[in-house]
Amino acid sequence: MTMAVKTKRRALVSVSDKTGIVEFCAKLEKLGFEIVSTGGTLKALLDSGVKAISISDVTGFKECLDGRVKTLHPAVHAGLLARRDNKEHMASLEEMGYGTIDVVAVNLYPFKKTIEKPNVTLDEAIENIDIGGPTMLRSAAKNYRDVIVVCEPTDYDEVITRLENKTDDEKFRMSLSYKVYRHTAAYDSLISDHMRKLLGIEFPEHISFAYDKVQDMRYGENPQQAAAFYKEQLARDGALTSAKQLWGKELSYNNINDANGALELLKEFAGTPAVVACKHANPCGVGTGDSVYQAYMRAYESDPVSVFGGILAINGVVDKDTAAEINKIFIEIVMASGYTDEALEILESKKNIRLLQIDNITAKREKTAYDMKKVYGGLLIQQYDETLLAGEDMKLFETAAEVKTETLSSGKTKTVYGNGVVTERMPTKDEIDAMMFAWKVVKHTKSNAIVIGKSGRTTGIGMGQTNRIWAAQQAIEHAKDEAKGSVMASDAFFPFDDCVKTAADAGITAIIQPGGSLRDADSVKACNEAGIAMVFVGDRHFKH
């Protein structure tokens, strides 16, 4: 096969996403470019009247292996990488009979769309890993001073305008080069992450993540901080990033952070109507009930002061009665499974409320998801805290814990309690229900955390304190008279018996906590003296 001799500027195009490619190439043709293309792109151009030639006419090489090899050829990459200001490079090109390639428009095989398909096989995924595309992009991007490289269809118009006006300066070309490396890095990250999940690798030696920008924000946590919101490339069921905004202005940085905290807690209540009221990413009132209306009223009555200006997460359809109650106060955001038309009409009467609809709002997180916290110069990664009780073992509430004595290195002895009821009094059925409810809430409350409540509602929440007794006092102070007859949940053990004594003074009847303190026996003794039932569950739920 005889190779085509280059007589004018040449553009190489090969795209999976054909949005705008015909128009782009038609304009390049008018500007005097010879269009070189491959496969489906070549057919689309020829069918639309663009006079394109095949990549095989340039390389003298017929594509093979079902199209796996077609652009991996010196005629392509020498034409891309040759520096026009380097005499030796240009002499080598002439000696080999190759011409330069001046514009490259390439986007990659749809790997993301492929792995998003239900029941996709590994072979399907692998066949949609692009090899030639990233190679051409990277070659062109490396030589950006001489080659215009385009990987995003949204840049086609500006490229044409700048070529027409001869304003395709170095800075512009470098910006296109940057987009290529950003694009290929995200593409490779998606591939490696997919394989990591298939292999069950939890914490690899090297890790990278790719996110797509959702929006620029007016500012971050504070007005002096610039910010943006990004989402994972693959959609997550029941995530805030999958929400559809029905009403209101854009979410702020703090809105998003706070709303995520409310969503995380709401997922604990799948299967029963529940409402979580949240402020500064902490729950301020939580309620469940036979209806969304009842759940909302219980959540609101838990703390009618803090809920003002807060965020509501609701795992059901908001009806007109619930909407009317919500509209009595200022609420920043309502997130729900859905809304009746009457409810929307009521809620949309307020300009400053944001309404989000999240399908499958209580969907559990995927096991392959990470919980991440950024630190300056590094990243902390862990599994999400998915455990509520070890093995969800409700027998803990009905069985007395095993008690042992352990001798410490100092020679002193320590009483060691197993998981289960550690007090003389067993909890009642109502206390068990209330403890389980409070335990779900304290799991999602910033440490040190104490939650007190009754079956189906919180009565007081103490969070983010530097010692546990302050958290207990804060929760009881918020509950006021409602503390009497409530139960208490603590996200970690009691280091002293002061929390028990404070609970007893407030009229709290049962306590759920992990246990494991050196002074557990003191807390047990204080419970027995006050007639309080206490359960040790073993697992703690620190949240920082």
matplotlib code that plots the C-alpha trace (Angstrom):
import matplotlib.pyplot as plt

x = [0.0, 1.3, 1.3, -0.5, 1.9, 1.0, 0.5, -1.3, -2.1, -3.6, -6.2, -6.6, -10.0, -11.2, -14.1, -16.6, -18.7, -19.6, -21.3, -20.3, -17.6, -19.0, -19.4, -16.0, -14.3, -16.3, -14.9, -11.4, -11.8, -12.7, -9.6, -7.5, -7.0, -6.8, -9.0, -7.7, -10.1, -10.8, -13.7, -17.1, -15.9, -14.6, -18.0, -19.9, -17.7, -18.0, -21.7, -22.0, -19.9, -16.6, -13.7, -11.8, -9.2, -8.5, -5.7, -4.5, -3.8, -1.4, 0.3, 0.3, -0.9, -4.2, -5.8, -5.8, -7.0, -10.6, -9.5, -7.3, -4.3, -4.8, -3.2, -0.2, 2.2, 5.3, 3.5, 1.0, 3.2, 6.2, 3.8, 2.5, 5.7, 8.1, 9.1, 8.8, 11.7, 14.0, 15.8, 16.8, 13.2, 12.0, 14.8, 13.9, 10.2, 11.2, 13.6, 10.8, 8.3, 5.9, 4.1, 3.2, -0.2, -1.4, -4.8, -6.0, -9.6, -9.9, -12.3, -12.1, -14.0, -17.0, -15.6, -17.8, -21.0, -20.0, -19.4, -22.6, -24.6, -26.3, -24.4, -21.6, -18.9, -15.2, -14.6, -17.0, -15.3, -11.8, -12.9, -13.9, -10.5, -9.0, -5.4, -4.8, -6.9, -5.0, -1.7, -2.5, -3.9, -0.8, 1.6, -0.2, -0.5, 3.3, 3.9, 1.2, 3.3, 3.0, -0.2, -3.7, -5.3, -9.0, -10.5, -13.8, -16.4, -17.2, -13.9, -14.5, -16.0, -13.2, -10.6, -12.2, -12.5, -8.9, -7.7, -9.7, -8.4, -4.9, -5.1, -4.3, -1.4, 0.8, -1.3, -4.4, -2.7, -1.2, -4.8, -5.9, -2.9, -3.8, -7.3, -5.9, -3.9, -6.8, -9.0, -6.7, -5.9, -9.6, -10.1, -7.2, -8.4, -11.8, -10.3, -8.0, -10.8, -13.1, -10.4, -9.6, -13.2, -13.3, -10.2, -11.4, -8.4, -9.3, -6.3, -3.9, -0.3, -1.2, -4.6, -6.3, -9.8, -11.6, -14.4, -16.5, -17.4, -21.0, -20.8, -18.6, -19.9, -20.3, -17.9, -16.9, -17.5, -16.8, -17.0, -13.2, -12.9, -13.3, -15.0, -16.5, -18.6, -17.5, -19.2, -17.8, -17.8, -20.1, -23.6, -24.3, -27.9, -29.5, -26.6, -26.9, -25.1, -28.1, -30.7, -33.0, -33.5, -37.2, -37.1, -34.8, -31.4, -28.2, -27.0, -24.1, -21.0, -22.4, -25.8, -24.2, -22.1, -25.1, -27.5, -25.1, -25.0, -28.8, -28.9, -26.4, -28.6, -31.8, -30.4, -30.6, -34.4, -35.2, -38.6, -40.4, -41.4, -38.6, -37.6, -34.1, -33.7, -30.0, -28.0, -24.2, -24.1, -25.4, -28.9, -31.0, -34.3, -35.2, -38.6, -40.2, -43.9, -46.8, -46.7, -44.4, -46.5, -46.2, -42.5, -42.0, -44.0, -41.8, -38.6, -39.7, -40.9, -37.5, -35.9, -38.1, -35.4, -32.5, -34.6, -35.1, -32.9, -32.0, -32.2, -34.9, -34.3, -37.5, -37.7, -41.2, -43.6, -44.3, -48.0, -49.9, -50.4, -46.6, -45.8, -48.1, -46.3, -42.9, -43.9, -44.6, -40.8, -37.8, -36.2, -33.1, -33.6, -36.1, -34.9, -37.5, -38.4, -41.1, -43.8, -47.5, -48.5, -50.3, -47.2, -45.1, -47.5, -47.4, -43.6, -42.8, -44.7, -41.4, -38.6, -35.7, -36.4, -34.6, -36.5, -34.6, -36.0, -33.8, -35.0, -34.3, -33.2, -32.4, -30.3, -27.4, -23.9, -21.9, -19.3, -16.7, -17.2, -14.6, -15.0, -12.3, -10.9, -8.4, -5.4, -2.8, -0.4, -2.3, -5.5, -7.2, -9.3, -11.4, -14.4, -17.8, -19.2, -21.9, -22.3, -25.1, -24.7, -22.3, -24.3, -27.4, -27.7, -30.9, -30.2, -27.8, -30.9, -32.3, -29.2, -27.1, -23.5, -20.7, -18.6, -15.0, -12.1, -8.8, -5.5, -3.7, 0.1, 0.0, -1.5, -4.9, -8.0, -10.4, -14.0, -14.6, -18.1, -19.1, -21.8, -25.4, -27.3, -24.8, -27.3, -29.6, -32.6, -33.4, -34.8, -38.4, -39.7, -40.3, -36.8, -35.3, -37.1, -36.0, -32.4, -32.2, -33.6, -31.2, -28.3, -28.9, -28.9, -25.8, -23.9, -24.3, -23.7, -20.3, -18.2, -18.3, -22.0, -24.9, -28.4, -31.5, -34.9, -38.0, -39.4, -39.7, -38.1, -35.2, -35.7, -32.2, -28.8, -25.4, -22.6, -19.1, -18.0, -14.4, -15.7, -18.6, -20.2, -20.6, -22.3, -24.7, -25.5, -26.1, -28.5, -30.4, -30.6, -32.1, -34.6, -35.8, -38.8, -38.8, -35.6, -37.7, -38.6, -36.1, -33.2, -29.6, -27.1, -23.4, -21.2, -18.3, -17.8, -18.2, -14.7, -16.4, -19.8, -20.7, -22.8, -24.8, -25.4, -26.4, -28.8, -30.3, -30.9, -32.7, -35.0, -33.4, -34.4, -32.0, -28.6, -27.0, -23.2, -20.2, -18.6, -14.9, -13.7, -11.4, -14.2, -17.1, -17.9, -18.4, -21.0, -22.8, -22.9, -24.4, -27.0, -28.0, -28.3, -30.6, -32.6, -31.4, -31.0, -27.8, -26.6, -23.0, -22.9, -19.1, -18.9, -18.3, -19.3, -16.8, -17.6, -15.2]
y = [0.0, 3.5, 6.1, 9.4, 12.3, 15.3, 18.5, 20.7, 21.0, 17.8, 17.0, 13.6, 12.8, 9.7, 10.0, 7.8, 10.8, 12.3, 15.4, 18.3, 16.4, 16.7, 20.5, 20.8, 18.9, 20.7, 24.0, 22.6, 21.5, 25.1, 26.3, 24.1, 21.1, 17.6, 15.4, 11.9, 9.6, 6.0, 3.6, 4.9, 8.5, 8.2, 6.9, 9.6, 12.3, 10.8, 10.3, 14.0, 15.2, 15.8, 14.7, 12.6, 10.0, 6.8, 6.5, 3.5, 5.9, 7.7, 4.8, 2.3, -0.2, -2.0, -2.0, -5.4, -7.4, -6.2, -2.6, -2.9, -1.7, 1.1, 4.3, 2.8, 3.6, 5.8, 7.7, 8.9, 9.5, 10.9, 13.3, 14.3, 14.4, 16.0, 19.5, 21.9, 24.0, 21.0, 20.5, 17.0, 16.0, 17.5, 15.9, 12.5, 13.0, 13.8, 10.8, 8.5, 10.0, 11.1, 14.4, 16.4, 16.2, 19.6, 19.1, 16.1, 15.6, 12.4, 11.2, 7.8, 4.5, 4.7, 2.8, 4.6, 3.9, 0.3, -0.4, 1.4, -1.2, -3.8, -7.2, -6.0, -8.6, -8.2, -9.0, -6.2, -3.7, -4.7, -4.3, -0.7, 0.3, 2.6, 2.2, 4.2, 7.2, 8.0, 7.4, 9.9, 12.4, 12.2, 12.5, 15.6, 17.1, 16.7, 18.6, 21.2, 24.1, 22.6, 20.5, 21.6, 18.8, 18.6, 15.9, 17.7, 18.6, 21.8, 23.2, 22.7, 26.2, 28.0, 26.1, 27.1, 30.7, 30.9, 29.2, 31.6, 34.6, 33.2, 33.6, 30.0, 31.1, 29.0, 29.6, 28.4, 25.4, 24.6, 24.8, 22.2, 20.0, 20.3, 19.1, 16.0, 14.9, 15.7, 13.6, 10.6, 10.6, 10.5, 7.7, 5.6, 6.2, 4.9, 1.7, 1.0, 1.6, -0.8, -3.5, -2.8, -3.5, -6.7, -7.9, -7.0, -4.8, -2.5, -0.3, -0.3, 0.9, 3.8, 5.3, 8.0, 9.2, 11.0, 13.5, 15.6, 19.2, 19.8, 23.5, 26.4, 27.8, 31.4, 30.6, 27.8, 27.5, 31.2, 34.0, 34.3, 30.7, 29.8, 26.4, 24.0, 20.8, 17.6, 14.2, 10.7, 9.7, 6.8, 7.5, 6.4, 5.3, 7.5, 10.0, 13.7, 13.9, 12.0, 14.5, 16.4, 20.0, 21.0, 24.4, 27.1, 28.6, 26.7, 24.8, 26.3, 24.6, 24.3, 23.3, 20.3, 19.3, 19.5, 17.8, 14.9, 14.4, 14.3, 11.7, 9.5, 9.2, 8.8, 5.6, 4.0, 4.1, 2.3, 0.7, 3.1, 6.8, 8.9, 12.6, 13.8, 17.5, 18.5, 21.6, 22.0, 18.3, 17.2, 15.9, 18.3, 16.3, 12.8, 11.2, 8.1, 7.2, 5.7, 8.5, 11.2, 13.8, 12.0, 11.5, 15.2, 16.4, 14.2, 15.5, 19.1, 18.8, 17.3, 20.7, 23.4, 26.0, 24.4, 23.1, 26.7, 27.3, 23.6, 20.8, 18.1, 14.6, 12.6, 9.0, 9.3, 11.5, 14.9, 15.5, 18.8, 18.5, 18.0, 20.8, 23.1, 22.4, 22.8, 26.1, 27.5, 28.0, 28.8, 25.6, 25.8, 22.5, 19.6, 16.3, 13.7, 10.6, 12.8, 15.4, 15.6, 18.4, 20.1, 19.9, 21.4, 24.3, 25.0, 24.7, 26.7, 29.7, 30.4, 31.8, 30.8, 27.1, 24.4, 21.3, 18.1, 14.8, 11.8, 8.5, 5.5, 7.9, 5.2, 3.1, 1.6, 2.6, 0.3, -1.8, -0.5, 3.1, 4.9, 7.3, 9.9, 12.8, 15.2, 16.2, 18.7, 16.7, 13.5, 11.5, 9.3, 6.5, 4.0, 1.8, 3.4, 2.6, 0.2, -1.8, -0.8, -3.7, -6.5, -9.0, -6.9, -9.2, -8.2, -10.8, -8.3, -6.7, -9.9, -11.7, -10.8, -10.1, -12.5, -10.9, -11.7, -10.4, -9.5, -8.9, -5.8, -5.5, -3.2, -6.1, -4.4, -6.3, -5.1, -6.2, -7.1, -7.2, -9.0, -7.6, -7.7, -6.4, -5.6, -4.4, -6.1, -4.8, -5.9, -3.3, -3.3, -3.7, 0.0, 0.8, -1.6, 0.1, 3.5, 2.4, 1.1, 4.3, 6.5, 4.2, 4.8, 8.6, 8.7, 6.8, 9.9, 12.6, 14.2, 12.9, 13.2, 12.4, 11.6, 11.1, 10.7, 9.8, 7.7, 5.2, 7.0, 10.4, 12.1, 14.3, 15.8, 15.6, 16.6, 16.6, 17.7, 18.1, 17.6, 15.4, 13.1, 14.6, 17.9, 16.1, 14.3, 17.6, 19.3, 16.6, 16.6, 20.4, 20.4, 17.7, 19.6, 17.7, 15.2, 13.7, 11.9, 8.5, 8.8, 6.4, 7.4, 6.4, 7.1, 6.7, 5.5, 4.2, 6.2, 6.8, 7.6, 7.1, 10.8, 10.4, 7.7, 9.8, 12.8, 10.5, 9.2, 12.7, 13.5, 10.5, 8.5, 4.8, 2.9, 3.3, 1.8, 2.2, 0.2, -0.5, -1.2, 1.4, 0.5, 1.9, 0.1, -1.4, 2.0, 2.9, -0.5, 0.1, 3.6, 2.1, -0.6, 2.0, 4.1, 1.2, 2.0, -0.8, -0.7, -2.6, -2.9, -3.5, -3.5, -1.4, 2.3, 4.9, 7.8, 10.4, 13.3]
z = [0.0, -0.9, 1.7, 1.0, 0.7, 2.8, 0.8, 3.4, 7.1, 8.4, 11.1, 12.6, 14.1, 15.9, 18.3, 20.2, 21.1, 17.7, 19.0, 16.7, 14.9, 11.4, 11.8, 13.3, 10.4, 7.8, 9.1, 9.3, 5.7, 4.7, 6.5, 4.3, 6.5, 5.1, 7.4, 8.4, 10.3, 11.4, 11.5, 12.5, 12.5, 9.0, 7.8, 9.6, 7.9, 4.4, 4.8, 5.6, 2.7, 4.4, 2.2, 4.7, 4.1, 6.1, 8.6, 6.5, 3.6, 5.9, 7.6, 4.7, 7.3, 7.4, 10.8, 12.5, 15.5, 15.2, 15.2, 18.2, 16.2, 13.7, 14.9, 16.8, 14.0, 13.5, 10.7, 13.3, 16.3, 14.5, 12.8, 16.3, 18.2, 15.7, 16.9, 14.0, 15.3, 15.4, 12.1, 12.9, 13.7, 10.5, 8.5, 10.0, 9.0, 5.5, 5.3, 6.5, 4.1, 6.9, 7.3, 10.4, 12.0, 13.1, 14.8, 16.8, 17.9, 19.9, 22.6, 24.1, 24.1, 26.5, 29.4, 31.9, 30.1, 29.7, 33.3, 34.3, 32.4, 34.7, 34.8, 32.6, 32.1, 32.6, 28.9, 27.9, 30.2, 28.8, 25.2, 26.0, 27.3, 24.7, 23.8, 20.6, 21.7, 24.9, 23.1, 20.4, 22.9, 25.0, 22.0, 20.7, 24.2, 24.8, 21.6, 22.2, 20.8, 17.4, 17.6, 18.6, 20.6, 21.4, 23.7, 24.6, 22.0, 23.9, 22.7, 18.9, 18.4, 20.1, 18.2, 14.9, 16.0, 17.0, 13.8, 11.8, 13.7, 14.1, 17.9, 18.7, 20.9, 23.2, 26.3, 24.6, 23.2, 26.6, 28.1, 25.7, 26.5, 30.2, 29.5, 27.8, 30.8, 33.1, 30.8, 30.5, 34.2, 35.0, 32.4, 33.8, 37.4, 36.5, 34.9, 37.8, 40.4, 38.5, 38.5, 42.2, 43.1, 41.0, 42.7, 46.2, 47.0, 49.8, 50.4, 47.4, 47.5, 45.2, 44.8, 42.7, 42.3, 39.5, 40.1, 37.8, 38.7, 39.5, 40.1, 41.3, 44.6, 45.6, 48.4, 50.8, 54.6, 54.8, 52.3, 52.1, 50.8, 47.2, 46.6, 44.1, 44.3, 42.6, 42.2, 41.6, 38.0, 38.6, 40.1, 43.6, 44.4, 47.1, 47.2, 47.3, 44.0, 42.4, 43.8, 41.5, 42.6, 42.2, 43.7, 45.1, 44.5, 44.2, 47.2, 49.1, 50.4, 53.9, 52.6, 50.9, 53.9, 56.3, 53.9, 53.6, 57.4, 57.4, 54.6, 56.3, 59.4, 57.4, 55.9, 59.3, 59.1, 55.9, 56.1, 58.4, 57.9, 59.3, 59.4, 60.3, 61.2, 60.9, 61.7, 61.0, 60.0, 63.4, 64.0, 66.1, 66.0, 64.7, 64.5, 63.2, 63.0, 61.2, 58.6, 57.3, 59.1, 62.5, 62.0, 61.1, 64.2, 66.4, 64.9, 65.1, 68.7, 69.7, 69.3, 67.8, 68.4, 66.6, 63.6, 62.5, 59.5, 59.4, 56.9, 56.7, 55.2, 54.8, 53.6, 52.1, 50.1, 51.6, 51.7, 52.1, 55.9, 56.4, 53.9, 55.8, 59.1, 57.5, 56.1, 59.6, 60.1, 58.0, 56.6, 54.3, 52.5, 52.3, 50.8, 50.3, 48.2, 46.6, 47.0, 46.2, 43.9, 46.8, 49.0, 46.2, 45.8, 49.5, 49.9, 46.7, 48.2, 50.1, 47.9, 50.1, 50.6, 48.4, 47.5, 46.5, 45.4, 45.9, 44.5, 46.7, 49.4, 52.0, 49.7, 51.6, 50.6, 48.3, 50.1, 47.7, 48.8, 51.0, 53.9, 53.4, 55.3, 53.8, 55.9, 54.8, 52.7, 52.9, 53.0, 55.6, 54.1, 55.9, 55.5, 56.3, 59.7, 58.6, 61.8, 64.2, 66.6, 66.1, 64.1, 64.8, 67.8, 69.7, 72.3, 73.9, 75.4, 76.8, 78.1, 81.1, 80.2, 81.2, 84.0, 84.5, 86.7, 85.0, 86.8, 85.5, 85.3, 88.4, 90.4, 90.6, 89.4, 86.7, 86.2, 82.6, 81.2, 78.0, 75.7, 77.0, 80.0, 82.8, 85.4, 87.9, 86.1, 82.5, 80.1, 79.1, 75.5, 75.3, 76.6, 74.1, 71.2, 72.5, 73.0, 69.4, 68.1, 70.2, 69.2, 65.5, 66.1, 68.3, 65.6, 63.3, 66.0, 66.3, 69.2, 72.1, 71.7, 73.9, 72.6, 74.8, 73.5, 73.6, 71.2, 67.8, 68.8, 70.3, 73.3, 73.7, 71.8, 73.1, 70.5, 69.8, 73.4, 74.6, 77.5, 77.9, 80.9, 79.1, 76.2, 78.7, 80.5, 77.1, 76.0, 79.3, 79.3, 75.8, 76.8, 79.9, 81.4, 78.5, 79.9, 82.5, 81.2, 78.3, 77.5, 76.9, 74.2, 74.3, 71.3, 73.5, 77.0, 80.2, 81.7, 85.1, 86.7, 86.5, 83.3, 85.0, 88.1, 85.9, 84.0, 87.2, 88.5, 85.2, 85.4, 82.6, 82.9, 80.5, 79.0, 75.9, 75.5, 74.2, 77.6, 77.9, 80.5, 83.3, 85.6, 84.0, 87.4, 88.9, 86.2, 86.6, 90.4, 89.9, 87.5, 90.0, 92.8, 90.6, 89.1, 85.6, 83.1, 81.1, 78.0, 76.7, 73.0, 72.4, 69.2, 69.6, 67.0, 67.1, 64.5, 64.0]

ax = plt.figure().add_subplot(projection="3d")
ax.plot(x, y, z, "-o")
ax.set_aspect("equal")
plt.show()
